[in-house]
Amino acid sequence: MSSNTLYDKVWDLHWISKSSGGPSQLFVGLHLIHEVTSPQAFAAIEEKKLKVKFPHLTVATVDHIVPTTNQQRPFPDPLAEEMLSTLERNCSIHKIKLHGIGSDHQGVVHVMAPELGLTQPGMTVACGDSHTSTHGAFGAIAFGIGTSQVRDVLASQSLAMKKLKVRRIWIEGALRQGVYAKDLILHIIRTLGVKGGVGFAYEFAGPAIEKLSMEERMTICNMAIEGGARCGYINPDENTYKYLKGRKYAPQGKAWDLAIRWWKSLCSDYNAIFDDEIKLNASAIEPTVTWGITPGQGISIKENIPNPELLPKNDQQIAKDACSYMDLAPGSPIEGTKVDVCFIGSCTNGRLSDLQEAAKIVEGHKVATGIKAFVVPGSQHVARQAELKGLHKIFLKAGFEWREPGCSMCLAMNPDKLDGRQISASSSNRNFKGRQGSAKGRTLLMSPAMVAAAAINGKVTDVRKLFKNSKFS
Amino acid sequence: MNQDFPAGEIKTISGRSFAIKGDDIDTDRIIPARFLKCVSFSALGEQVFADDRTELKGLHPFDLKENKGAKILVVNDNFGCGSSREHAPQALMRWGIRLIIGESFAEIFFGNCLALGIPCLTSSKLEIKRLQNLVKKNPKLIWVFNLQELSIINNREVFKLQIEKGDKEMLLSGKWDATKQLLQEEERIKETMQRLPYLNNFK
């Protein structure tokens, strides 16, 4: 059993009680809600004549169903409009802060909360969205919950939960140029499998992790769930404090010093005990692309699509399904695979640095003929910052569309969808069958820079070949 | 569609059963994202596995006449992986599923099912295969699941199943309906809140 890890410390602090043999009751320090998984929870609260216990500990935004071409109300889709107005009504009745349409911070919930400084080390964060693991980047214990649990958190600011085991994933070395946090997490999931993390919290640590910016760390923790781990976290350090300082909801003045002292005490101790430990080396990782229908089906840009017969027995069936669904031939290189749509955005890779890295690749190039390419900033705040830096002009000049913030084609609950058998190069997090809005649509997951490279060449491309004076070209 | 949802103590479930084969069946397949645009779960039952069903043109297990009214689903490995949306278990429940037996379940999916009073039990790969073959061969068989004894039987076969002790207790005692349980700890919720530095010392 783990001890003295950040996970153990945060768990102990938020632990309320334990029923015999059952799960523990855990206090939730920050509850985030959005329009898709909250309406039924509010309905249940009202039905049971309960109240929202601590409205100030819940924060809302609207992201999943928002159109990204025009956010004018009412939305053309009456169902989307109904979901949004339901959220607005619920927030107003229960006095919950909503960063809604027209607010400076409307955006993907996992982009909005960190940029406002709402997410802080040592918190427990829950949200009705599996990518809540994102907030672990700050040394918070953050996990996705279902709608019944959203109801429970609204009613009691707590939920029933079992303690997870802790696996430390120690990453040696450093990512090389042209290799990003996205490649690292795709590599980790490929190595440990899509259910390798079931029952675990992942602690990401080691020299390669320490070098990552907060935005890169969010990309890593965001996809912990794709590896089966309900939460992933990184011990807070100077990068964390620097990111938080001065943000709207971060501690100020004297409180800041107190906070830092406490945050430092939360880190996993040098003699912490983990239930499992794994070591990987970042220096060996290449740009990584998924070829199949699970996020674990990733290969380096230099590899060929695997022959299912040659894979470990347990992986064969899903690999066969993937080959037939994706219509990609085993043995052929992933590099050069033609794409139709290029999507930069999502809670995984829709932050400023993601757009900056993609813009570096795009600058001076044009999107290949016939390719639909678009950028969806993660939040209004990201969009304004990017515009201040002129990034939108670089994208627009190259032939990308520059959209309004939302989840967009990551899960296609808004009008942004693949059509028919279209294949996308996508900076999002899931390549499941039908994920991007067409029942037969296909998704290749990769870093935003790799999506930019794919847009320029119209096919999957090693982004390093587009670097100026590239030694790879 | 069975709209008589689980309530209170869950001890036995009996009914017909059918199989959905395949590992890593994700929540987007169970209920494609475009059906999530709703403020109520009520219509989801009809949309369960919508895309897979369209593709199989009436031959999908959820469309076969002999499976209508069945309550028990037998699945393979890592069932329900993907999103935390409760829409997936809600869709299964509203179609009529009351018990799922499989090799393994994704964690959030398992918890969401538990919160609805739908037990998810596991067994070995070999046993699941045997069970899937049996229910396929004879979809009319009535199975009786007994949570206390961790078994599912018909008049000839017995299959032993597994679930963690704590989860079993929650289902047996009716405590899976969490809200009431959680609110009983009113005082301790407040105490916990008062000891959290970020809600007090440096707020």
Interface residues (C-beta under 8 A of the other chain):
Chain A: L13 H14 W15 I16 S17 S19 S20 G21 G22 P23 Q25 F27 G29 V36 T37 P39 Q40 A43 A44 K48 L50 K53 F54 L57 H64 I65 D77 L79 A80 E82 M83 T86 Q120 G122 M123 G128 D129 S130 T132 G144 I145 G146 T147 S148 Q149 R151 D152 A155 S156 Q157 S158 L159 A160 M161 K162 V194 K195 V198 G199 I225 G228 R230 P251 A255 W256 L258 A259 W262 T294 N314 Q317 I318 D321 L411 A412 M413 R430 F432 K433 G434 R435 G437 A439
Chain B: G22 D23 D24 D26 D28 R29 P32 A33 R34 L36 K37 C38 V39 S40 F41 D51 T54 E55 D77 N78 C81 G82 S83 S84 R85 E86 H87 P89 Q90 S104 A106 E107 I108 G111 N112 A115 L116 K165 G166 D167 E169 M170 K175 A178 T179 Q181 L182 L183 E185 R188 I189 T192 M193 R195 L196 P197 Y198 L199 N201 F202 K203
